[in-house]
Amino acid sequence: MYSITDLEAAARRRLPRRVYDFIAGGAGAEASVRNNVEAFQRIRFVPRTMVDIQRRTMAARLLGRDYAAPFGIAPMGMCDIAWPGTDEGLARAARTAGIPYCLSMAGSSALAEVHRHAGEYLWYQVYLCGSDALWERQFSRAEALGVENLILTVDVPVPGRRLRDLRNGFSVPVRWTPSLLLDFATHPAWSLRTLARGAPRMRNMESFAGERHGASSLDSILAIFASAVHEWEVIERLRDRWKGKLIIKGILHPADAVRLAGLGADAIVVSNHGGRQLSSAISSIEALPAIRHAIGREFPLILDSGIRSGEDIAKALAYGADFVLVGRPFLFGSAALGPARGPQAVIRILQAELDMTLAQLGCTSPAMLSPDFVHVTG
């Protein structure tokens, strides 16, 4: 397979329809999901010529650390739904490639287990939630393992209304219906492996959800998110509590970015949650230039949502991002080829495409990319 499109097509064939829809779908009419990708397609490159590009590197530096490429694996909940063992497979691939893996608080695998595979390349992501005790539990576990970079996701004031999941009756734990049984029966490879490992879970949250709500279902966990207080004072308290690098994820407005920088955030992820929260939200790449202008050149900006190729990574960097996080393509890769091979295939594809793009543009490193290399079509 030679592209992320190839991997997605294979994943769609191998996965039950409800599972593919959970991964690929978004909020409402999914306008934001589509626009995330289409906004990148509207950007064109303006190459330079007669440049010696024989000695190229993809290395990037972010928050005092060196990485082999300017991209990492975005936090995603319940990764095992793509294929059992996906969190561990992503962690191993990231460590081998020298790029970060951001484990989600809603991930399928426990933080300590994933740390065993990812080591120093592990970042951890938490949500705003209505429980200081849950935060403290997450922070303490991360600190004990030596995790340096904590991502705080702030763009979930309420769960997104995802119509595919509603129409499919998607739930955790599974509510069995004849159509669901047929869907699983016609995709035996995924179904048998999932049956052997057990249904996907949110292991870093489920015990607390059970204590609070008497259950560890998806609904009970979403109730914790829905009870969160979204006020600036919460950011101040968390900044005081977390002594490592604090990265705030889910920012689209320049004023919010400037305020977060003033409150001591170490970096910001420009993100619309992959289009999974608000159907008509502006795409991350469309929001990026105004945020960069408002916050200045030196503040670290990371971008996610809509990345489907190495060219997209180059476009984001040229537009003003310092680093990129990639989400869905890694789940497609794991579903298409399994967690041992799929994540590695995604990394290889993105690296090859990015390297080719740098060479074609006349750049020897990602740091050379700038707005001079891009043009937006109508």
N, C-alpha and C positions, 0 to 999 in steps of 0.2 A: 504494500500500500504506500502511496506516494504523497498523500495530502491528508489534511484533517477532514476534508470532504469524503475521501475514501473511507476513513475510519468511522465517520458518522454513519455512512451508508451501511457498513458492515454491522455496526452496533444496532442499527434499527432492525436489521434482519434477525439478529441473535436475541434481542430482548423482547419480552412480552410488551404488548402495545402500551399498557398502563405504565410500565416502568420507563420505557422510552419517553412517553409523554411527560412523566414527572421530571426527567432530566432536561428535556429540550424545551418544555413549556415555560410560560411566563404569566404575568398578571393580565387579567382582562382579555382584551382582544389581541394581546401580544404585539401591539404596535412598537413598543419599546424594544422587544427582543429583535424584531426585524430591523428597526432603525439602528440598533447597535452595530449590526453587520453592515447595513447599507451606508451608514455614515463613513465607515472606513473605505468603502468602495468609491465614494465620491471624491476621495483624496487621490491626487495623482502626484507622481514624483517628477522632479526636475533634475536629472543627473548632471554631474560635471564630468568632463573628459580630460584625457592626457594627465592622469594622476597615477602615480606609482602605488598600486594596491597589493603588491606581492606579499608584504608582511602585514597581515590582518589579524585582529584579535576581536573576540566578542566579550572580553572580560569587562566587568562593571563593578563599581564600588558604591555601596549604599550603607548609610548609618555606621560607618567605620569598619565595614566588612567587605572583603573582596569575594566576588562570585564569578563563576566561569561564563556566565551569560547574563544579559540584562532582563531576565524574566524568571519568575518562580511559579509555583503551583498555588492557586488561590484556595482559600478555605471553602469547603463545601460540606454540607451536612449529609449524613447517611450515605457515604460513598459506597458502602457495600451493596447498595441497591443496584449499582452498575455491574458489579461482579463481586462475589465474596473474596475478601482479602484485599480490596482496593486500597484502603488507607495504608496498609503496610507496603503494598507495591509502589504506591506513590512516594512513600518515605524512602524506600531503598533506591528508587530511580533518582530522586532528588540528590541524595547523598553521593551517589556514583557520579552524577553529572556536575556536582558542585553548585547547585542552585537551591534556594529555600523551598521548603514545603510548609504551608500554613495549615496546621490541623485545626479544624473547627471544633468548638465547644459542643456542637451537635454532630460530631463525627461518629463513625461506627465503631472506632477502636479507642481504647483507653489511652490517655496521654502518655503514660509511662511505657506502654507497649510500643507506641509509634516512635517515642524518643529512642528506644533501643535500636531502631532501624535508621532514623534520620540523624541522630546525634546533634552536632552543632548547627546543622542546617534546618533545624525545626523552629518554626515560629508557632505561636498559639493565638487563636482568635476566640474572643468572647463577645456575647451580646449584652446590650443594656437589658437588665431584667429587674424585676421587683423584689430582689432579695440580696441584701448585703452578705448574708451567710453563704449563699451560692457563689457570689463573687470571691469571697475570702477563700472558699474551698478551692476554686479554680486558680487563684493567684498563688496560694501556698503550694499547690502541686507543681505549678510551673516553676516557681522559685526553687523548689527542692531539686528539680531536675536541671537547673542552670539555664532555663530558657531566657533569652535576652530580649527578644522582640515580641511584644504583645499587641495584637490588633483588636481594637474595640469597634464593633460594628454598631452604627447609630441610626441606620435608615430603616428600622423595623418598628415604627410606633404602633402598628397593628400588622398582623400577618397579611400578606398579599392575597388577593382573591384570584386564585388560579383556576380558570374555567375547565381546563383539561382534567385536572384532578377531581373537580366537583362532578363533572359528567361521567368520569370513570369510576367514581366511588372510591377513590384512592384513600387508604387509611392505614395507620400503624397502631395496633396490630391489624392484620388483614381481616376484613369481613368477607367471608367466602360467599360467592354467588355462582350460579352456573356459568355465566359468561367469563368470570374470573378463572374458574377451573379450566375452561376451554383455552383461554389465553395462555395460562401456564403450561397446559398439556401440550400445546403446539410449539413450545419453546423449551424442550426437555433439558438441554445442556445447562441453561441458567437455572431452571427450576430444581433440578437434582442437586446442583452444587449449593444453591440457597437452602434447600431442605437439609442438606448435610451440615451446614454451618449454623443454620438458624436464621430467622428473619432479621433484617437489618435493624440495628438499635442505635440509640444515642447514649453510649456508655458513660460519657463524662457528665451526663445530666440525669440519667434515669433514676438513680437511687434517690436523688434529692426531689425529683418530681413525684416519686412515690411517697416520700415523707410528707410533702406539702399537699398533694392532691389525692393520695390513695391509689395512684396508678402511675404507670410509666408510659402511657400512650402518647402519640404525637399531639393529641389535643391537650393533654395535661401539661406537656412541655411548652406548647404555644401559649398556654395560659400564663406561664411565668413571664414570657416575653411581653405579653399584652399588659401585664401589671407594672411594667417599667415606668419610671419617672424620667421624662425627657426634658431635663433642665440643665443649664450650663453648670450649676453648682455640682451636679453629679460628675461632670468631667473634672472639675477641680479636685474633688475628693479622690477620684480614681488616679489622677495624676500624682497626688500626694502619696497614695498607697503604693503604686507600682514604681519601683526604683529603676527598672530597665527602660528600654526604648518603648515609647507608647505611640502607636500608629492608629489614627482614627480613620475608619473606613465608612464610605457611604456619603461622600460630600459632593454636591453638584453646584452649590451657590458660592460665589467668591467671598461674600461677607462671612459666611460660616467658616470658610478656610482661614481667613485672616484672624477671626476670633480664636479659633483653635490654636493657631500658631502663638497667639498672645497668651494662651492658657498653658503653654508648655508642651504641646504635642511635638513629637520628634519628626513625624512625617504624616502625610494624609494620603488616603487612597481615594482618588476621584472615581466614583462608582455609582451605577444605578442598580446594583444588586443583580446584574445580568438580566434586567427587565422583569424580575420576578416580584417586584413590589408595586410599581405604578405603571400602568400600560402606556401612558402618554409622557412619561418622564423623558427629559432630554438625554441624549446619549452621552456617555462619559467623554468620548473624543470631542464632541461638540462643546462640552462644558470646560474642557481642559484649558484652552487659550485664555479665557477670561480669568480663571483661577490663577494661572501662572502670572498673568499681568498684575493681578491684585496682590499676590503674595510675594512676588519678587523671584529673582533667578536662583537664589541660593537655597531656598527652602525645599526639602525633598518631597517630590510628588510622585506617587505611584498611580498607575491606571489599571483598571480592569473593566470587563464587560465588552464583548464583541470581538475579541481577538480570535482570529481563525487562521492566521498564517504568520510566517516570519516577516513578510512585508507589512502586515498590520503592526507588528512590534516596532519596526523601523518608523512607521508613520507616527505612532504614539510618542516615540522618543524625539522625533523631529518636531512634533507639536509642543513639546515642553515637558514630557514625563521624564523622570530619572530612571524609572524601573516599571515593569509591567507584570501583572499577575494574570495567569491563564487558568480558566476553570473548566467549562464543559468539554473542551477537546480532550482533557485527560480522562474524563469519565467515558467518553466515546472510545478512546484508545483501550481502556481497561475492558470495556464490554466487547470490543471487537477482537482483541488478541489475548485477553486475560491479564491479570495484574502483574505477572512476571515480565511480560513482553510489551504490553500496550503502553504504559507510561514512558518506557524507554523509546518506543517508536515515536511518540509525540514529541519528545525532546529532540530526537534526531531530525525529525522533519522541520521543526521550528528553527533549529540551529542551522540546518542546511539552507533553508530559505532566507534566513537573516543574513548569513554569510554571503550568499549570492547577491542579496539586495545591497549590502554595504559595498561590495565590489562594483556593482553596476552604477552606484551613485558616486563612486570615487571617494569612498570613505574607508579608512583603515581601522576604525573603531567606532562603537556606538556613540562615544563622546563627541564625535565630529558632526553628528546629525543636528540640524537646526531648521527653523522655518524656511530658510532659503531653498531647501530641498523639496518642499511640498507646495501643491497648488490644489485648491478646492474647486471642483466643477459645480455647475448649478444644481 
